[in-house]
Amino acid sequence: MMRCLEDGRLLWDNNPAENAIRPITLGRKNYLFCGNHEAAANMSVICSLLATCKAHHDVNPRDYLNDTIA
């Protein structure tokens, strides 16, 4: 708490972090319908990459995937 009082840029809660991982958490229910375990694992990797791009506002997800996969 003292760090938040000393540095006004720090947040009191972790809502941004929770909001960033919420789509992945909700997606877990949908991974059951991917067809098989390997497809679900691949989908979770891609969702994780997209969430990371979204967390870093200067990264375009489409460009990132084109650069890393293609």
MOURNOR-V97168 format. One record per pair of residues at least 24 apart in sequence whose C-alpha atoms are under 10 Angstrom apart, sorted by the first residue. I is the first residue (numbers start at 1). GAP is how many residues later the second one is. If there is no record, write none. Layout:
# MOURNOR-V97168
I;GAP, I;GAP
This chain:
# MOURNOR-V97168
16;39, 17;38, 20;31, 20;32, 20;34, 20;35, 21;27, 21;30, 21;31, 21;34, 22;29, 23;24, 23;25, 23;28, 24;24, 24;27
